[in-house]
Amino acid sequence: MALVNEHFLKLPDNYLFADIAKKVNAFKVMHPKADVISLGIGDVTQPLCPAVVEAMHKAADEMATAEGFRGYGPEQGYDFLREAILKNDFLPRGIHLDIDEIFVNDGAKSDTGNFQELIRWDNSIGVTDPIYPVYIDSNVMIGRAGTVTGGRWTNVMYMPCTAENGFVPRIPEHRVDVIYLCYPNNPTGTVITKTELRKWVNYALRNDALILYDAAYQAYIQDDDIPHSIYEIRGARRCAVEFHSYSKTAGFTGVRCGYTVVPKELTAATLTGERIPLNHLWYRRQCTKFNGTSYISQRAAEAIYSPAGKEQVKQTIGYYMQNACVMLATLRRLGFEVYGGENAPYIWMRTPCGSGSWQFFESLLYGANVVCTPGVGFGPSGEGYVRFTAFGSHERIEEALARLEKWTK
């Protein structure tokens, strides 16, 4: 008899965004003529930039010839993309990495969920709260998170990030084995300074902890003083893995490509105290469970590092950040308490009059036909907040804000 992995049964019935989609679809059934504008799910809306499209066409044409056809590619990614990553994302910031420390993937979500396979099930984990759901859910699946009590997992240390502490998590007073950090942050849209990030690196080095650092939104940083990579901090190569994505950087949500950095100095211990390089373990894991990202997707990713690609991607990011600027100004004018949106494409808003996150979600959907994301879906400290995304057209964003203003009045 096959026995189910009962840890999966501990998960909520639906992923957060599946719950949102279910509620929105129910609304549309009851109100078929309603024009619903979604500012909830963080999916991009602008088309791929010309340099990327040209590269994809060229790669497809190559694949149509006997000379240019490619079958299975290297699991860690083609050298042409990994070299472009090193030269453009890291060297300009004084970060020197080896090509074998770069692992191309099909998007950061996969690797942020899968990397925890490399460590024992009984490691303790700490998360900033609110947090991207995949971090906790993937640990639940392996049995590391414990059970849910009062909306919290018993074996997870929650590090609240709220307006009251400036969205800067407090350094733990005791040892935690694995820490998840995401900056610029999804969902709050807030960032971390080099001074604060250095505290986390120092903590990890002192306590032999592992930091899993999600930098998926680093391309949206506007402030020159905000770090784009944890490796800008001395010593981070010995304690941190970093995840990157082209999904929001270059509109690759439907193309699928990103990369993970696993430094060769990074190790974890066995019960006998032997130090094991995680770079080698991740390489072994990928060779077993991953057949590599498609050649066409990797050529498309390479194209964003060309002079034309850089300028075109910059323009698209500027388009979304203009949306964020308009959203911030309008929401503040209407009297809402809002955060983020200056170095990230997300607006984090406190719900008015102490209303709950889901309560406000329902009210906004039915009152203005606008969709947001309930903050509590990202963790206990998200209660009393909602997230808006700037990933929309100027026209739809303006229409949504006009509806919201009319609704509030």
C-alpha positions in Angstrom: 0.0 0.0 0.0 1.4 3.4 -1.0 1.3 5.8 1.9 0.9 9.5 1.3 3.3 12.1 2.6 1.1 13.4 5.4 3.0 16.7 5.6 1.2 17.8 2.5 -2.1 17.4 4.3 -1.0 20.1 6.7 -1.0 22.7 3.9 -3.9 25.1 3.5 -6.4 23.8 1.0 -5.4 26.4 -1.6 -2.4 28.5 -2.4 -3.1 32.1 -1.5 -3.5 33.3 -5.1 -5.8 30.3 -5.9 -8.0 31.5 -3.1 -8.1 35.0 -4.6 -8.9 33.7 -8.0 -11.7 31.6 -6.6 -13.3 34.6 -4.9 -12.9 36.8 -8.0 -14.4 34.1 -10.3 -17.3 33.7 -8.0 -17.9 37.5 -8.1 -17.7 37.5 -11.9 -20.3 34.7 -12.1 -22.7 36.8 -9.9 -21.8 40.0 -11.8 -21.1 39.0 -15.4 -21.1 42.6 -16.7 -18.6 43.9 -14.1 -15.2 45.1 -15.3 -12.8 43.8 -12.7 -9.4 45.4 -12.5 -6.7 43.3 -10.7 -4.1 45.0 -8.7 -3.5 41.7 -6.7 -1.4 39.1 -8.4 2.1 40.3 -9.3 2.0 39.3 -13.0 3.6 41.6 -15.5 1.5 43.2 -18.3 3.9 44.9 -20.7 5.1 42.9 -23.7 8.6 41.5 -24.0 11.1 44.1 -25.1 12.3 44.0 -28.8 15.8 42.8 -28.0 14.4 39.7 -26.2 11.9 38.9 -29.0 14.6 39.2 -31.6 16.8 36.8 -29.6 14.0 34.3 -29.3 13.3 34.4 -33.0 16.9 33.9 -33.8 17.2 31.0 -31.3 14.1 29.4 -32.8 15.5 29.7 -36.3 18.8 28.0 -35.0 16.8 25.1 -33.6 15.1 24.6 -37.0 18.5 23.7 -38.6 20.6 20.6 -38.3 23.6 22.7 -37.5 21.9 24.9 -34.9 19.6 22.3 -33.2 20.2 21.7 -29.5 18.9 18.9 -27.4 19.5 18.6 -23.6 21.5 21.6 -22.4 23.8 21.7 -19.3 21.7 21.5 -16.1 23.5 24.5 -14.6 22.9 26.7 -17.7 24.7 27.6 -20.9 28.0 29.4 -20.4 26.9 32.3 -22.6 24.2 33.3 -20.1 26.2 32.6 -17.0 29.1 34.7 -18.3 26.7 37.6 -19.1 25.3 37.3 -15.5 28.7 37.6 -14.0 29.8 40.5 -16.2 26.6 42.5 -15.8 24.9 41.7 -12.5 28.0 41.2 -10.2 31.3 42.6 -11.5 30.0 46.2 -11.7 29.2 46.0 -8.0 32.7 44.6 -7.2 31.4 41.1 -6.7 33.7 38.3 -8.1 32.0 35.0 -8.6 33.0 31.8 -10.5 30.9 30.7 -13.4 30.3 27.3 -11.6 28.6 29.3 -8.8 25.8 30.3 -11.2 22.8 27.9 -11.7 20.3 29.0 -14.4 16.7 27.9 -13.5 13.1 28.2 -14.8 12.3 31.0 -12.3 13.2 31.8 -8.7 10.0 30.2 -7.3 11.3 26.7 -8.1 14.7 27.1 -6.5 13.5 29.0 -3.4 11.2 26.1 -2.8 13.6 23.3 -3.7 16.9 24.5 -2.1 15.6 23.5 1.4 15.9 19.8 0.2 19.7 20.1 0.8 19.4 20.4 4.6 18.0 18.1 7.3 14.3 18.2 8.2 15.0 19.2 11.8 16.8 22.4 11.0 15.1 25.4 12.6 13.9 28.2 10.2 13.2 31.8 10.7 11.2 34.0 8.3 10.4 37.7 8.0 6.7 38.1 8.5 4.8 38.8 6.2 6.6 36.5 3.7 6.2 35.0 0.2 4.2 31.8 0.9 6.4 29.4 -1.0 9.2 29.7 1.6 7.0 28.2 4.4 4.9 25.9 2.3 8.0 24.1 0.9 9.2 23.5 4.4 5.8 22.2 5.5 6.0 19.7 2.7 9.2 18.2 4.1 8.0 18.2 7.7 10.2 21.0 9.0 7.5 23.6 9.9 5.6 21.6 12.5 1.9 22.2 12.9 -0.4 25.2 12.6 -1.5 26.8 15.9 -3.3 30.1 15.8 -2.3 30.8 12.3 1.4 30.1 13.0 3.6 27.1 12.4 5.0 25.8 15.6 8.6 25.2 14.3 8.9 28.5 12.5 10.3 31.6 14.1 8.4 34.6 12.8 10.2 37.9 12.6 7.6 40.6 12.3 8.0 43.4 9.8 5.4 46.1 10.4 5.1 49.8 10.3 5.9 49.9 14.0 9.4 48.6 13.5 10.0 50.3 10.1 9.6 46.9 8.4 13.1 46.0 9.6 13.1 42.5 11.3 14.8 42.2 14.7 18.0 40.0 14.8 17.1 36.8 16.7 18.3 36.5 20.3 19.0 32.8 19.8 20.4 30.6 17.1 18.3 29.9 14.0 19.7 27.4 11.4 18.1 28.8 8.2 16.8 32.4 7.6 14.7 33.5 4.7 15.2 37.2 3.6 13.6 38.9 0.6 14.7 42.4 -0.5 13.2 44.4 -2.1 10.5 42.7 -0.2 7.5 40.9 -1.5 4.9 41.7 -0.3 5.6 44.9 1.6 7.7 46.6 -1.2 10.2 47.8 1.4 14.0 47.5 1.2 17.0 46.9 3.5 20.1 49.1 3.9 23.6 47.8 3.8 24.0 48.5 7.5 21.0 46.3 8.4 21.9 43.6 5.9 25.4 43.5 7.4 23.9 42.7 10.8 22.2 39.6 9.3 25.4 38.4 7.6 27.3 38.9 10.8 24.6 37.0 12.7 24.8 34.1 10.3 28.6 33.9 10.5 28.5 33.9 14.3 25.8 31.3 14.5 26.8 29.1 11.5 23.4 29.8 10.0 22.3 29.7 6.3 20.7 32.7 4.7 18.4 32.1 1.7 18.2 35.5 0.1 15.6 36.3 -2.5 16.7 39.2 -4.8 14.0 38.7 -7.4 13.1 42.5 -7.4 16.6 44.0 -7.3 16.2 45.6 -10.7 13.6 47.9 -9.3 15.9 49.5 -6.8 16.1 53.3 -7.4 18.2 54.3 -4.4 21.9 54.0 -5.0 22.5 53.2 -1.3 20.4 50.1 -1.3 22.2 46.8 -1.9 21.2 44.8 -5.0 22.9 41.6 -3.8 23.8 40.2 -0.4 27.3 39.5 -1.7 27.9 43.3 -1.5 28.4 42.5 2.2 31.8 41.0 3.2 31.5 37.4 4.4 28.2 36.7 2.7 29.8 34.1 0.4 30.3 31.9 3.4 26.7 32.0 4.6 24.2 32.9 1.8 22.5 31.6 -1.3 20.9 34.2 -3.6 18.0 33.8 -5.9 17.3 35.9 -9.0 14.5 36.0 -11.5 13.9 37.5 -15.0 10.1 37.3 -14.4 9.7 40.8 -13.1 13.0 42.2 -14.4 12.2 41.5 -18.1 8.6 40.2 -18.2 9.6 36.5 -18.2 6.6 35.3 -16.2 5.6 33.3 -19.3 9.1 32.6 -20.6 10.5 31.2 -17.4 14.2 31.9 -16.6 16.2 33.0 -13.6 19.3 31.9 -11.7 20.6 30.9 -8.3 24.0 31.7 -6.8 25.6 29.1 -4.6 29.2 30.1 -3.6 31.8 27.4 -3.3 32.8 28.6 0.2 29.3 27.9 1.5 29.1 24.7 3.6 26.7 22.9 6.0 27.7 20.3 8.6 27.0 16.6 9.1 26.1 15.3 12.6 29.8 14.3 12.9 30.9 17.9 12.2 32.2 17.3 8.6 31.7 20.4 6.4 29.9 19.7 3.1 30.1 22.2 0.2 26.5 23.1 -0.8 27.6 24.1 -4.3 28.4 20.5 -5.1 25.2 19.2 -3.5 23.1 21.6 -5.4 24.9 20.6 -8.7 24.2 17.0 -7.9 20.5 17.7 -7.1 20.0 19.7 -10.3 21.6 17.0 -12.4 19.2 14.5 -11.0 15.9 16.5 -10.9 16.3 19.3 -13.5 16.9 19.0 -17.2 17.9 22.7 -17.6 16.2 25.8 -18.9 15.3 25.9 -22.6 17.9 27.2 -25.0 15.4 29.7 -26.4 14.7 31.1 -22.9 18.4 31.4 -22.1 19.1 33.3 -25.3 16.2 35.6 -24.5 17.7 36.2 -21.0 21.2 36.9 -22.5 19.6 39.6 -24.7 18.6 41.7 -21.8 22.3 42.3 -21.1 22.9 43.8 -24.6 23.1 47.6 -24.8 19.6 47.7 -26.4 18.2 45.1 -24.0 19.4 47.1 -21.0 17.8 50.3 -22.2 14.5 48.6 -23.1 14.3 46.7 -19.8 15.0 50.0 -18.0 12.2 51.6 -19.8 9.7 48.8 -18.8 10.8 49.0 -15.2 10.4 52.7 -15.3 6.9 52.2 -16.7 5.8 50.1 -13.7 7.6 52.4 -11.2 5.7 55.3 -12.7 2.5 53.4 -11.8 3.8 52.9 -8.3 4.5 56.6 -7.9 1.0 57.5 -9.0 -0.5 54.9 -6.7 1.4 56.1 -3.7 0.5 59.7 -4.3 -3.2 58.9 -4.8 -3.6 56.6 -1.9 -1.8 59.1 0.4 -4.0 61.9 -0.8 -7.1 59.8 0.0 -5.7 59.4 3.5 -4.5 55.8 3.4 -1.3 54.7 5.2 1.0 53.2 2.6 4.5 51.9 2.3 6.9 50.5 -0.3 6.5 51.5 -3.9 9.7 53.5 -4.1 12.2 50.7 -4.8 9.8 47.9 -5.6 6.6 47.5 -7.7 4.4 46.8 -4.6 2.4 49.1 -2.4 1.7 47.8 1.1 -1.4 49.6 2.6 -2.9 49.4 6.1 -6.6 48.7 6.0 -8.7 51.6 7.3 -10.7 51.5 10.6 -9.1 48.3 11.8 -10.8 46.1 9.1 -9.4 42.7 8.5 -7.4 41.9 5.3 -10.0 39.6 3.8 -12.8 41.9 4.8 -11.2 44.9 3.0 -10.5 42.6 0.0 -14.2 41.7 -0.2 -15.4 45.3 0.3 -13.0 46.6 -2.4 -14.0 43.9 -4.9 -17.7 44.4 -4.5 -17.6 48.1 -4.0 -15.1 49.2 -6.7 -14.6 46.0 -8.7 -10.8 46.2 -7.9 -8.7 43.3 -6.7 -6.0 43.6 -4.0 -4.1 40.8 -2.1 -5.1 40.3 1.6 -1.9 40.8 3.7 -2.8 38.1 6.1 -2.2 35.6 3.3 1.5 36.4 3.6 1.6 35.7 7.3 0.3 36.7 10.7 1.9 40.2 10.7 0.1 40.9 7.3 -3.3 41.1 9.0 -4.6 44.6 8.8 -2.8 45.2 5.5 -3.3 44.6 1.8 -0.9 44.6 -1.2 -1.4 46.4 -4.4 0.8 45.7 -7.5 2.0 48.3 -10.0 2.1 45.7 -12.8 -0.6 47.1 -15.0 -1.1 49.6 -17.8 -1.2 53.3 -17.0 -4.8 53.4 -18.1 -6.0 50.5 -16.0 -4.1 51.8 -12.9 -5.7 55.2 -13.3 -9.1 53.7 -13.7 -8.7 51.5 -10.6 -7.5 54.5 -8.6 -10.5 56.6 -9.8 -12.9 53.8 -8.8 -11.2 53.5 -5.4 -11.5 57.3 -4.8 -15.1 57.2 -5.7 -15.7 54.2 -3.5 -14.0 55.8 -0.5 -16.2 58.8 -0.7 
